[in-house]
Amino acid sequence: MSYQEKNIALSLLAFVILVIIFYSRVSEMYAIGRFDGEAGLILLGKTGLAFIGVGIVAVVVLSVLYSVLYAAITGDSVQKEITDERDRMIERRGMQISGIVTGIGLVAAMIALALGQPAVPVFIGIVMAFGIAEFISAIARLAMYQLGW
């Protein structure tokens, strides 16, 4: 597995765990009415920002842990991280896929709002759209590496 594939897999693992935690936590908070009223939307915004911050920290921590484990197991403290045109092309394709899926999710959210759905479930749907987009993009990039595209 190449350096890029390992980074994709680590990011995917961190993101899947965080989306599961976020969805379960926010769904629970919504069910008990924590997001009712104006203060509830402020809490929802803060929860979303916390999710983004925790996500960034989780990816960094997993990357550092992986590097430490890699060095401990192999005895080699430096991994080969050569990036070529193929890696850049795969990354671009992954970003395109992510953008398309995210765009579909955002349009679906706007339609849901236009049809009278409450803001909180729509916000959760938007976050889930980003999560699904990242998941599909990561799987597609891993597949491209495995297929040699």
C-alpha positions as CSV (number, residue, x, y, z in Angstrom):
1,M,0.0,0.0,0.0
2,S,1.5,3.4,-1.0
3,Y,1.9,6.4,1.2
4,Q,-1.1,8.1,-0.4
5,E,-3.3,5.0,0.0
6,K,-2.4,4.9,3.7
7,N,-3.2,8.5,4.2
8,I,-6.6,8.1,2.5
9,A,-7.3,5.1,4.6
10,L,-6.4,6.9,7.8
11,S,-8.5,9.9,6.9
12,L,-11.4,7.7,6.0
13,L,-11.2,5.8,9.3
14,A,-11.1,9.1,11.3
15,F,-14.0,10.6,9.3
16,V,-16.2,7.6,9.5
17,I,-15.8,7.4,13.3
18,L,-16.4,11.1,13.7
19,V,-19.6,11.1,11.5
20,I,-21.0,8.2,13.5
21,I,-20.3,10.0,16.7
22,F,-21.6,13.3,15.4
23,Y,-24.8,11.8,14.0
24,S,-25.6,9.8,17.1
25,R,-24.8,12.8,19.4
26,V,-26.7,15.4,17.4
27,S,-29.7,13.1,16.8
28,E,-29.9,12.5,20.6
29,M,-29.7,16.2,21.3
30,Y,-32.4,16.9,18.7
31,A,-34.7,14.2,20.2
32,I,-34.6,15.8,23.6
33,G,-35.2,19.3,22.3
34,R,-31.7,20.8,22.8
35,F,-31.9,22.7,19.5
36,D,-35.3,24.3,20.0
37,G,-35.5,28.1,19.7
38,E,-32.8,30.6,18.8
39,A,-30.4,29.3,21.4
40,G,-30.8,25.9,19.9
41,L,-29.6,27.0,16.5
42,I,-26.6,28.7,18.1
43,L,-25.8,25.4,19.9
44,L,-26.2,23.6,16.6
45,G,-23.7,25.9,15.0
46,K,-21.2,25.5,17.8
47,T,-21.6,21.7,17.6
48,G,-20.9,21.8,13.9
49,L,-17.8,23.9,14.4
50,A,-16.6,21.5,17.2
51,F,-17.1,18.6,14.8
52,I,-14.9,20.3,12.2
53,G,-12.2,21.1,14.8
54,V,-12.3,17.6,16.3
55,G,-12.1,16.1,12.8
56,I,-8.9,18.0,11.9
57,V,-7.3,17.0,15.2
58,A,-8.3,13.4,14.8
59,V,-6.7,13.1,11.4
60,V,-3.5,14.7,12.7
61,V,-3.4,12.4,15.7
62,L,-4.0,9.3,13.6
63,S,-1.3,10.3,11.2
64,V,1.2,10.9,14.0
65,L,0.3,7.6,15.6
66,Y,0.6,5.8,12.3
67,S,4.0,7.3,11.7
68,V,5.2,6.3,15.2
69,L,3.9,2.8,14.8
70,Y,5.5,2.6,11.3
71,A,8.8,3.6,12.7
72,A,8.6,1.2,15.6
73,I,7.7,-1.7,13.5
74,T,9.9,-1.2,10.4
75,G,12.8,0.7,12.1
76,D,12.6,3.2,9.2
77,S,11.7,6.6,10.5
78,V,11.0,8.1,7.1
79,Q,8.3,6.9,4.7
80,K,8.7,7.4,1.0
81,E,6.2,10.0,0.0
82,I,6.8,10.6,-3.6
83,T,3.9,12.3,-5.4
84,D,3.7,12.0,-9.2
85,E,1.3,13.1,-11.8
86,R,-0.9,10.0,-11.3
87,D,-1.3,10.9,-7.6
88,R,-2.3,14.4,-8.5
89,M,-4.8,13.1,-11.1
90,I,-6.4,10.7,-8.6
91,E,-6.6,13.5,-6.0
92,R,-8.3,15.7,-8.6
93,R,-10.8,13.0,-9.5
94,G,-11.5,12.4,-5.9
95,M,-12.2,16.1,-5.4
96,Q,-14.5,16.1,-8.4
97,I,-16.5,13.2,-7.0
98,S,-16.6,14.8,-3.6
99,G,-17.8,18.1,-5.1
100,I,-20.6,16.4,-7.1
101,V,-21.9,14.4,-4.1
102,T,-21.7,17.4,-1.8
103,G,-23.5,19.5,-4.4
104,I,-26.3,16.9,-4.7
105,G,-26.6,16.9,-0.9
106,L,-26.8,20.7,-0.7
107,V,-29.5,20.9,-3.4
108,A,-31.4,18.2,-1.6
109,A,-31.2,20.2,1.6
110,M,-32.5,23.3,-0.1
111,I,-35.4,21.3,-1.5
112,A,-36.1,19.9,1.9
113,L,-36.1,23.5,3.4
114,A,-38.4,24.7,0.6
115,L,-40.8,21.8,1.3
116,G,-41.0,22.9,5.0
117,Q,-38.6,20.6,6.7
118,P,-37.2,22.0,10.0
119,A,-33.7,23.5,10.0
120,V,-32.0,21.1,12.4
121,P,-32.7,17.8,10.4
122,V,-31.6,19.7,7.2
123,F,-28.4,20.8,8.9
124,I,-27.7,17.2,10.0
125,G,-28.4,16.2,6.4
126,I,-25.9,18.7,5.1
127,V,-23.2,17.4,7.5
128,M,-24.1,13.8,6.4
129,A,-23.8,14.9,2.8
130,F,-20.3,16.1,3.4
131,G,-19.6,12.8,5.2
132,I,-21.0,10.7,2.4
133,A,-19.1,12.7,-0.1
134,E,-15.8,12.2,1.7
135,F,-16.5,8.5,2.1
136,I,-17.4,8.0,-1.6
137,S,-14.4,10.1,-2.7
138,A,-12.0,8.1,-0.4
139,I,-13.3,4.8,-1.7
140,A,-13.0,6.0,-5.3
141,R,-9.5,7.1,-4.8
142,L,-8.5,3.9,-3.1
143,A,-10.1,2.0,-6.0
144,M,-8.2,4.1,-8.5
145,Y,-4.9,3.3,-6.8
146,Q,-5.8,-0.4,-6.7
147,L,-6.9,-0.4,-10.4
148,G,-3.8,1.5,-11.4
149,W,-5.6,4.4,-13.0
